[in-house]
Amino acid sequence: MNSISILGCGWLGLETAKFCIEKKQKVNGSTTSTEKIEILEKEGIKPFHLELNEEKIKSANSNDFFQDFFETDICLINIPPPRENKEFYKTQMEFIKNHLLENKKATKKVIFISSTSIYKDSTFPLSASTIKESFENDVQNVEEANRKDIFEAENVFIEASKKTDLEVVILRAGGLMGGKRVAGKYFAGKKDLNTGHIPVNFIHRKDLINIISLVAEKISEDRLFNDTNTNSFEVFNAVCPIHPIRKKVYEKNAIEYNFESPTFSNDEQMIDYKIINSKKIQEKLGYEFIYPNPLYFPVES
């Protein structure tokens, strides 16, 4: 892979772009902030000021809007759902998808950063001998999804891949940690939390960036979709394979980052939870996590 377009150079996207630049790859990067243009330029990224808001999408021609942004080997779509008007997420993805298909020079290889919040919580007892896990094929229709907006956004690309030459990889990321994102810090000093015994589904930013890079290499070199794979899409859970309970993670981080640990009630009432299974990404892609256990994420400044 020689070039990549990263739609959304925020907390994850910018570090991914830097990683690609280090590998001597050409990077087109987008931001919604004019102030950030200079930051991208300094990192060697070709910057694009792109705001996918409702007003601009309705009035814009996609070729005029995106220009040559997507004219690379592969694209990474890394924009979260709107906080309000969640239905608009699907509209944003359709606008992007239509451009990729209509522009002959645009890449047809797509990595879409999704979220494990697409999975419904389980009420299966944590004390049971068999704990219910969530797998990639658990969500086949909108009724099975916890988040309709995320399902519909994913489905824009999945359905397109069945009818066109788009090749699509969906990465359902767990809770992203690393850098200044420290699990438990938001809850510093809180008392009697009742979620201490539920398992976490985290992934360190460095692992997710490595996974993105691995997927990009495989899809750009036509090593992911071949004659034995009749689909032109894949879905992977990008989550640490080890799921310690929240109480242990928060208490350990409080010591390492010097903040007041929240306290937890001893009442082990039934709280809904998820355990996201990530065996597929390890077995099919051969990925080995740098930080498989959130209890041992590195201390970062």
C-alpha positions as CSV (number, residue, x, y, z in Angstrom):
1,M,0.0,0.0,0.0
2,N,1.4,3.4,-1.0
3,S,-1.4,5.8,-0.1
4,I,-4.4,6.1,2.2
5,S,-7.2,8.5,2.8
6,I,-8.2,9.0,6.4
7,L,-11.6,10.6,6.8
8,G,-11.5,11.9,10.4
9,C,-8.1,12.8,11.7
10,G,-9.1,13.0,15.4
11,W,-7.7,11.2,18.4
12,L,-7.4,7.9,16.5
13,G,-7.1,9.1,12.9
14,L,-4.2,11.5,13.4
15,E,-2.1,8.9,15.2
16,T,-3.0,6.4,12.4
17,A,-1.9,9.0,9.8
18,K,1.4,9.6,11.6
19,F,2.0,5.8,11.7
20,C,1.4,5.6,7.9
21,I,3.7,8.6,7.3
22,E,6.5,6.8,9.2
23,K,6.0,3.9,6.8
24,K,6.5,6.3,3.8
25,Q,2.9,6.1,2.7
26,K,1.1,9.1,1.2
27,V,-1.7,10.3,3.5
28,N,-4.8,12.4,2.7
29,G,-6.3,13.5,6.0
30,S,-9.6,15.3,6.7
31,T,-10.6,17.6,9.6
32,T,-13.7,19.6,10.4
33,S,-11.5,22.3,12.0
34,T,-9.7,24.9,9.9
35,E,-7.4,25.4,12.9
36,K,-6.2,21.8,12.5
37,I,-5.1,22.2,8.8
38,E,-1.7,23.5,9.8
39,I,-1.2,20.6,12.3
40,L,-1.9,18.0,9.6
41,E,0.5,19.8,7.2
42,K,3.3,19.8,9.7
43,E,2.9,16.0,10.1
44,G,3.3,15.6,6.3
45,I,-0.4,14.9,5.7
46,K,-2.2,16.4,2.8
47,P,-5.1,18.2,4.6
48,F,-8.7,18.5,3.5
49,H,-11.3,20.6,5.3
50,L,-14.4,18.4,5.1
51,E,-17.6,19.0,7.1
52,L,-20.2,16.3,6.4
53,N,-23.1,18.3,7.8
54,E,-26.7,18.1,6.5
55,E,-26.6,21.5,4.8
56,K,-23.5,20.7,2.8
57,I,-24.4,17.2,1.8
58,K,-27.8,18.3,0.5
59,S,-26.4,21.1,-1.7
60,A,-23.0,19.7,-2.7
61,N,-21.8,17.7,-5.7
62,S,-19.7,14.9,-4.2
63,N,-16.9,15.4,-6.7
64,D,-16.7,19.1,-5.8
65,F,-17.0,18.3,-2.1
66,F,-14.3,15.6,-1.9
67,Q,-12.1,16.7,-4.8
68,D,-9.3,14.1,-5.0
69,F,-9.4,13.1,-1.3
70,F,-10.3,9.5,-2.0
71,E,-7.9,9.0,-4.9
72,T,-5.6,6.7,-3.0
73,D,-5.1,3.0,-2.6
74,I,-7.4,2.6,0.3
75,C,-9.6,4.7,2.6
76,L,-10.2,4.7,6.3
77,I,-13.6,6.0,7.4
78,N,-13.3,7.1,11.0
79,I,-16.2,9.5,11.9
80,P,-18.5,8.8,14.8
81,P,-22.3,9.0,14.7
82,P,-23.8,12.4,15.3
83,R,-24.7,13.0,18.9
84,E,-28.0,14.3,17.8
85,N,-30.0,13.3,14.7
86,K,-28.5,9.8,14.8
87,E,-30.4,8.8,11.6
88,F,-28.1,11.3,9.7
89,Y,-25.2,8.9,10.1
90,K,-26.6,6.6,7.4
91,T,-27.0,9.7,5.1
92,Q,-23.4,10.6,5.6
93,M,-22.2,7.1,4.7
94,E,-24.5,7.0,1.6
95,F,-22.9,10.2,0.5
96,I,-19.4,8.8,0.8
97,K,-20.4,5.4,-0.7
98,N,-22.0,7.1,-3.8
99,H,-18.9,9.2,-4.3
100,L,-16.6,6.2,-4.2
101,L,-18.7,4.4,-6.8
102,E,-19.3,7.4,-9.1
103,N,-15.7,8.6,-9.1
104,K,-13.7,6.3,-11.3
105,K,-10.4,7.4,-9.7
106,A,-11.6,6.9,-6.1
107,T,-10.4,3.9,-4.2
108,K,-12.8,0.9,-3.9
109,K,-11.2,-0.5,-0.8
110,V,-12.8,0.7,2.5
111,I,-12.0,0.2,6.2
112,F,-14.9,1.5,8.3
113,I,-14.3,2.0,12.1
114,S,-17.5,0.9,13.8
115,S,-18.2,0.2,17.5
116,T,-19.0,-2.8,19.7
117,S,-21.9,-0.8,21.0
118,I,-23.8,-2.4,18.1
119,Y,-24.2,-5.5,20.3
120,K,-27.0,-5.8,22.7
121,D,-26.1,-6.3,26.4
122,S,-26.4,-9.7,27.9
123,T,-28.4,-10.5,31.1
124,F,-26.8,-14.0,31.2
125,P,-25.5,-14.5,34.8
126,L,-21.8,-13.8,35.0
127,S,-21.5,-16.6,37.6
128,A,-22.7,-19.1,35.1
129,S,-20.4,-21.8,33.8
130,T,-21.0,-20.6,30.3
131,I,-20.9,-16.8,29.8
132,K,-22.5,-15.4,26.7
133,E,-20.1,-13.7,24.4
134,S,-20.8,-11.4,21.4
135,F,-19.5,-12.5,18.0
136,E,-19.4,-10.8,14.6
137,N,-22.3,-12.7,13.1
138,D,-24.6,-12.0,16.1
139,V,-26.0,-8.9,14.3
140,Q,-27.6,-9.9,11.0
141,N,-30.5,-7.4,11.0
142,V,-31.5,-4.2,12.6
143,E,-33.7,-6.0,15.2
144,E,-30.6,-7.7,16.5
145,A,-28.7,-4.5,16.9
146,N,-28.4,-2.4,20.0
147,R,-27.7,0.7,17.9
148,K,-29.8,1.1,14.8
149,D,-27.7,4.1,13.6
150,I,-24.5,2.0,13.6
151,F,-26.1,-1.0,12.0
152,E,-27.5,1.1,9.2
153,A,-24.2,2.9,8.6
154,E,-22.3,-0.4,8.4
155,N,-24.9,-1.8,6.1
156,V,-24.5,1.0,3.6
157,F,-21.1,-0.4,2.8
158,I,-21.8,-4.1,3.3
159,E,-24.8,-4.0,0.9
160,A,-22.8,-2.0,-1.6
161,S,-20.0,-4.6,-1.6
162,K,-22.5,-7.3,-2.6
163,K,-23.5,-5.4,-5.8
164,T,-20.4,-3.4,-6.8
165,D,-16.6,-3.7,-6.8
166,L,-16.3,-2.2,-3.3
167,E,-14.2,-4.2,-0.8
168,V,-15.2,-3.5,2.7
169,V,-13.8,-4.3,6.2
170,I,-15.7,-3.3,9.2
171,L,-13.7,-3.0,12.5
172,R,-15.9,-2.9,15.5
173,A,-13.7,-1.3,18.1
174,G,-14.1,-1.6,21.8
175,G,-13.5,1.2,24.3
176,L,-10.4,3.0,23.0
177,M,-7.7,3.7,25.5
178,G,-4.2,5.0,25.4
179,G,-2.5,8.4,25.5
180,K,-4.5,10.6,27.9
181,R,-7.5,8.3,27.8
182,V,-7.3,6.4,31.1
183,A,-10.1,4.0,32.2
184,G,-11.6,5.2,35.5
185,K,-10.3,8.7,35.5
186,Y,-13.7,10.2,34.7
187,F,-15.1,8.4,37.7
188,A,-12.3,9.7,40.1
189,G,-13.7,10.1,43.6
190,K,-17.2,8.7,42.7
191,K,-18.8,6.6,45.4
192,D,-20.6,3.3,45.5
193,L,-20.6,2.5,41.8
194,N,-22.6,-0.7,41.1
195,T,-20.7,-1.7,37.9
196,G,-17.4,-2.9,39.5
197,H,-17.9,-6.6,38.7
198,I,-18.7,-6.4,35.0
199,P,-16.0,-7.1,32.4
200,V,-14.5,-4.4,30.2
201,N,-14.1,-4.5,26.5
202,F,-11.2,-2.2,25.8
203,I,-8.5,-1.9,23.1
204,H,-5.3,0.2,23.2
205,R,-4.9,2.7,20.4
206,K,-1.6,1.2,19.4
207,D,-3.3,-2.2,18.8
208,L,-6.1,-0.7,16.8
209,I,-3.6,1.3,14.6
210,N,-1.7,-1.9,14.0
211,I,-4.9,-3.8,13.1
212,I,-5.8,-1.0,10.7
213,S,-2.4,-1.2,9.1
214,L,-2.6,-5.0,8.8
215,V,-6.0,-4.9,7.2
216,A,-4.9,-2.2,4.8
217,E,-2.0,-4.2,3.7
218,K,-4.0,-7.4,3.2
219,I,-6.9,-5.7,1.3
220,S,-4.6,-3.6,-0.9
221,E,-2.6,-6.6,-1.9
222,D,-5.8,-8.7,-2.5
223,R,-4.9,-11.1,0.2
224,L,-8.2,-10.8,2.2
225,F,-10.8,-11.4,-0.5
226,N,-10.0,-14.2,-2.9
227,D,-11.7,-17.1,-4.7
228,T,-12.3,-19.0,-1.4
229,N,-14.1,-15.9,0.1
230,T,-17.3,-15.3,-1.8
231,N,-18.0,-12.1,0.1
232,S,-16.3,-8.7,-0.6
233,F,-16.7,-7.7,3.0
234,E,-15.5,-8.8,6.4
235,V,-16.4,-7.8,10.0
236,F,-13.9,-8.0,12.8
237,N,-14.2,-7.3,16.6
238,A,-11.2,-5.2,17.6
239,V,-11.2,-5.8,21.3
240,C,-8.6,-7.1,23.8
241,P,-9.0,-10.9,24.3
242,I,-8.8,-10.5,28.1
243,H,-11.7,-8.9,30.0
244,P,-10.8,-8.0,33.6
245,I,-13.6,-6.5,35.7
246,R,-14.0,-2.8,35.8
247,K,-13.2,-2.5,39.6
248,K,-9.7,-3.9,39.1
249,V,-8.9,-1.8,36.1
250,Y,-10.1,1.5,37.7
251,E,-8.3,0.8,41.0
252,K,-5.0,-0.1,39.3
253,N,-5.2,3.0,37.1
254,A,-5.9,5.2,40.1
255,I,-2.6,4.1,41.7
256,E,-0.6,4.5,38.5
257,Y,-2.1,7.8,37.4
258,N,-2.4,9.3,40.9
259,F,-6.2,10.0,41.0
260,E,-8.7,9.2,43.7
261,S,-10.1,5.7,43.0
262,P,-13.9,5.4,42.8
263,T,-15.5,3.1,45.3
264,F,-17.8,0.2,44.4
265,S,-20.8,-1.2,46.3
266,N,-20.6,-4.8,47.3
267,D,-24.1,-5.4,45.9
268,E,-23.5,-7.8,43.0
269,Q,-27.0,-7.1,41.6
270,M,-27.5,-8.3,38.0
271,I,-26.1,-5.6,35.7
272,D,-26.3,-6.0,31.9
273,Y,-22.9,-6.5,30.3
274,K,-21.1,-7.5,27.1
275,I,-18.1,-9.7,26.5
276,I,-16.9,-9.2,23.0
277,N,-15.1,-12.1,21.4
278,S,-12.1,-11.2,19.2
279,K,-10.8,-14.6,18.2
280,K,-11.7,-14.0,14.5
281,I,-9.2,-11.2,14.2
282,Q,-6.5,-13.3,15.8
283,E,-7.2,-16.4,13.8
284,K,-8.1,-15.0,10.3
285,L,-5.6,-12.1,10.3
286,G,-3.0,-13.7,12.5
287,Y,-3.0,-10.6,14.7
288,E,-1.2,-10.8,18.1
289,F,-2.2,-8.1,20.5
290,I,0.6,-5.9,21.9
291,Y,-1.6,-5.3,25.0
292,P,-4.1,-8.2,25.3
293,N,-5.0,-7.3,28.9
294,P,-6.3,-3.8,29.9
295,L,-4.9,-4.3,33.4
296,Y,-1.4,-4.0,31.9
297,F,-1.8,-1.1,29.4
298,P,1.3,1.1,29.6
299,V,1.4,4.2,31.7
300,E,1.5,7.1,29.4
301,S,1.9,10.8,30.0
